């Protein structure tokens, strides 16, 4: 990937997170951008369901990074990055599968 800014955002979110959550965040983008309470609840729901981040700030960083990717119209490139990643195909095939589905739905 040549776009260093998008690559940094993918790293901030985690490529697995981009693959897993891009579809729902695209679908709910307007509400996530315009309704702070909704966004906070969305972040809390992910945090509580994943249990992967040490604190809520980590999940918030992931969500905000994906929103920035969507806002900058780089979601196609980000999903393609996830799909083409050897590491993702090996370690997170479910995220790759979801990224493919999302990409097919938005193209």
C-alpha positions as CSV (number, residue, x, y, z in Angstrom):
1,X,0.0,0.0,0.0
2,X,1.4,3.3,-1.0
3,X,-0.8,5.6,1.0
4,X,1.1,5.9,4.3
5,X,-1.7,7.8,6.0
6,X,-4.2,5.0,5.4
7,X,-1.7,2.3,6.3
8,X,-1.1,4.1,9.7
9,X,-4.9,4.2,10.3
10,X,-5.1,0.5,9.5
11,X,-2.3,-0.1,12.0
12,X,-4.1,2.0,14.6
13,X,-7.3,0.1,14.2
14,X,-5.7,-3.3,13.6
15,X,-6.2,-4.9,10.2
16,X,-8.4,-7.6,11.8
17,X,-10.7,-4.9,13.2
18,X,-11.0,-3.2,9.8
19,X,-12.0,-6.5,8.3
20,X,-14.4,-7.4,11.0
21,X,-16.1,-4.1,11.5
22,X,-15.9,-2.1,8.3
23,X,-19.3,-3.3,7.1
24,X,-21.3,-2.3,10.2
25,X,-19.4,1.0,10.4
26,X,-20.2,1.8,6.8
27,X,-23.8,1.0,7.4
28,X,-24.0,3.1,10.6
29,X,-21.5,5.8,9.4
30,X,-24.0,8.7,9.5
31,X,-25.2,8.0,12.9
32,X,-21.7,7.3,14.3
33,X,-20.5,10.6,12.9
34,X,-23.5,12.7,14.1
35,X,-24.6,11.2,17.3
36,X,-22.0,11.1,20.1
37,X,-24.1,9.1,22.5
38,X,-24.7,6.4,19.8
39,X,-21.0,6.3,19.0
40,X,-20.1,6.0,22.7
41,X,-22.6,3.1,23.1
42,X,-21.3,1.5,19.9
43,X,-17.7,1.6,21.2
44,X,-18.8,0.3,24.6
45,X,-20.6,-2.6,23.0
46,X,-17.6,-3.6,21.0
47,X,-15.3,-3.2,24.0
48,X,-17.5,-5.4,26.1
49,X,-18.0,-8.1,23.4
50,X,-14.4,-8.4,22.4
51,X,-12.5,-8.0,25.7
52,X,-9.4,-7.5,23.6
53,X,-8.4,-4.0,24.6
54,X,-7.0,-3.1,28.0
55,X,-9.5,-0.2,28.3
56,X,-12.2,1.7,26.4
57,X,-9.7,4.1,24.9
58,X,-8.2,1.3,22.8
59,X,-11.5,0.4,21.3
60,X,-12.2,4.1,20.7
61,X,-9.0,4.4,18.8
62,X,-9.9,1.5,16.6
63,X,-13.3,2.8,15.8
64,X,-12.1,6.3,15.2
65,X,-9.4,5.0,12.8
66,X,-11.9,3.1,10.8
67,X,-14.2,6.1,10.7
68,X,-11.3,8.3,9.4
69,X,-10.6,5.7,6.7
70,X,-14.3,5.7,5.6
71,X,-14.4,9.6,5.8
72,X,-11.3,9.8,3.5
73,X,-12.9,7.4,1.0
74,X,-10.1,4.9,1.5
75,X,-12.2,2.0,2.7
76,X,-11.8,0.1,-0.6
77,X,-8.0,0.3,-0.3
78,X,-8.1,-0.6,3.3
79,X,-10.2,-3.7,2.7
80,X,-8.0,-4.7,-0.2
81,X,-5.0,-4.4,2.1
82,X,-6.7,-6.7,4.6
83,X,-7.6,-9.3,1.9
84,X,-4.1,-9.3,0.4
85,X,-2.3,-9.6,3.8
86,X,-0.6,-13.0,4.2
87,X,-0.6,-12.5,7.9
88,X,-4.3,-11.8,8.0
89,X,-5.1,-14.8,5.8
90,X,-3.1,-17.0,8.2
91,X,-4.1,-15.5,11.6
92,X,-7.5,-14.1,10.9
93,X,-9.2,-15.8,8.0
94,X,-12.7,-14.7,9.3
95,X,-11.7,-11.1,9.1
96,X,-10.4,-11.6,5.6
97,X,-13.7,-13.4,4.6
98,X,-15.7,-10.5,6.1
99,X,-13.5,-7.9,4.3
100,X,-14.2,-9.7,1.0
101,X,-17.9,-9.7,1.6
102,X,-17.8,-6.0,2.5
103,X,-15.8,-5.1,-0.5
104,X,-18.2,-7.0,-2.8
105,X,-21.1,-5.2,-1.3
106,X,-19.7,-1.7,-1.7
107,X,-18.1,-2.0,-5.2
